[in-house]
Amino acid sequence: DADRLRGALAFSEACGAGEEAHREALSADEDDLDARYALGCCLAVAGKYEAALEEFLTVVKKDKSFRDEAARKAMVTIFGLLGSGHDLSSRYRRQLVIYL
């Protein structure tokens, strides 16, 4: 439970300027990994886990070592929040393995 709480707090901190600000940054530059990662964090805070996992997976696809594997670690945090048997955890874990 403590790890889950730390993960949720980390998402909240990384969200920073908010979902709309990060979406605007991505509309200007879709390769802005900082904005994409932060958007994923905002989506996770909002409980939009599938959308968050998709953003994090995109970061992993483009640069798996981004910020010391922050996107991969964020995905693992969401897997923990959802539980290992959750459909999203299973589906995105399989996709993540492809890019590592």
GITA-V377016 format. One record per helix or strand of 2 or more residues. SS is the DSSP state (a for helix, b for strand). FROM is the first residue (numbers start at 1). TO is the last residue. Records with the same first field share a line. If there is no record, write none. Layout:
SS=FROM-TO  FROM-TO
This chain:
a=2-15  19-28  33-45  49-62  70-82  87-99
